[in-house]
Amino acid sequence: AIKLVELKEGKGGFELVNFGMAALPPEAIVDGALIDATTVIDTIEDLVKTHQVKATDVATSVSGHSLIIRKITLPVMSQEELEESIQWEAEQYIPFEISDVNLDFQILGPVPGDQTQMEVLLVAAKKELINDYVDVIREAGLSPVIVDVDAFAIENMYEVNYPVVQDEVLALIDIGASVMNINFTKGGVSNFTRDVSFGGNQYNEEIQKKLNLSYQDAEAAKVGQDVEGVNQRDVEKIISGVNDALIGEIQRSIQFFSSSAGDDRINKVVLSGGCSRARGLVQAMQDKLGLPVEVANPFNAIQCDP
């Protein structure tokens, strides 16, 4: 689906002006890559028109294999000095041709215990990926202003809506149709991110295969609708199996994070994305991970017209 959110900043924070959502065919976007640009453009145009959106500036975000996020250590220098040398520094960490990527960085602060070194978050995205997203937004008559990273957009959403607790370690996990974005943060700073090709489509595919259904019927059965000849108990069993596989992916990411995070232990898991609504997922995740799991409300601190 394409989701459109129009926000206005006021004295008391953000206000929701518009919200719209439109389904896409399963093959329109695959693993974050735009396969059917025409359908995506038409869908954006319809959403803007239907919801009478006046704003034209757009923020969007990307993830996937064409994106590299690295936390690196460099000698302390100013923002200006790093801007001049970032191309050279980045070449050592990025497996793509440096001329093929858009680069950005964020200085996070000094390395604990060593004031001569600083931690820098480095992001490189293939120009081809960025251009694809920018082009469909422009073609739809809008102006792309920000292209962010999915994992950081989820972090921004969380920090707008919930207080940041010093030293609290969170696993922010957004589960969409085909990609799961995982971001481990400590006290509001991202420590480790990972994109996993796993999402809602896995549920559909298993239901389709095991119950011999069309994609549309599998989708309907997944969300609990009545489908002729389908017993919901069978569907729940299949969903439970996919839940276990998804939690297994998250467990692997947590183990990887824990092996490099020293004494830091995760305090809680925060879920978002359509797939966070999968039946039984939150409870199964709490049981298997032994951690508190909650589903984020992206409008928790946003003023909304009832």
Secondary structure, DSSP 8 states (H G I E B T S, - for coil): -EEEEEEEEETTEEEEEEEEEE---TTSEETTEES-HHHHHHHHHHHHHHTT----EEEEEE-STTEEEEEEEEE---HHHHHHHHHHHHHTT-SS-GGGEEEEEEEEEEETTEEEEEEEEEEEEEHHHHHHHHHHHHHTT-EEEEEEEHHHHHHHHHHHHS---TT-EEEEEEE-SS-EEEEEEETTEEEEEEEES-SHHHHHHHHHHHHT--HHHHHHHHTT---TT--HHHHHHHHHHHHHHHHHHHHHHHHHHHHHSTT----EEEEESGGGGSTTHHHHHHHHH-S-EEE--TTTTSB---
